[in-house]
Amino acid sequence: ERMNQLRAFQAEHGHLSVPQKDPLLGAWMQSIRRQCKLFKEGKPARDINAKRMEDLNGIGFQIKMRKQPILTDEENEAFDAMIEKLSEFK
């Protein structure tokens, strides 16, 4: 079920950087990242096996997140508006 929700999130947002505050996927993604890391290190991983890793990799899942956060559409629009105002100010 969560994989389908993750695919839906990706289809809607164009990425898999699910915010931790997301009510459906936030905590699950954090847990999956921890489990994937353990699996790759050869340690016991409760929810991850080779098939699930293959499925996650198949949709572009990254264990390690980028340091830079992904902005929402509203945040991008607000940023663009401020840049435009700044260029007019010059």
Number of C-alpha atoms within 10 A of each C-alpha: 5 11 13 9 12 22 16 13 16 16 11 9 13 10 15 19 18 19 14 13 9 11 9 13 18 14 14 16 21 14 13 18 17 16 20 25 16 15 18 15 10 9 11 13 16 11 12 20 15 11 9 13 15 13 13 19 12 9 14 12 18 13 17 10 11 9 6 6 9 14 10 10 10 9 11 12 12 12 13 12 12 12 12 11 11 10 9 8 7 5
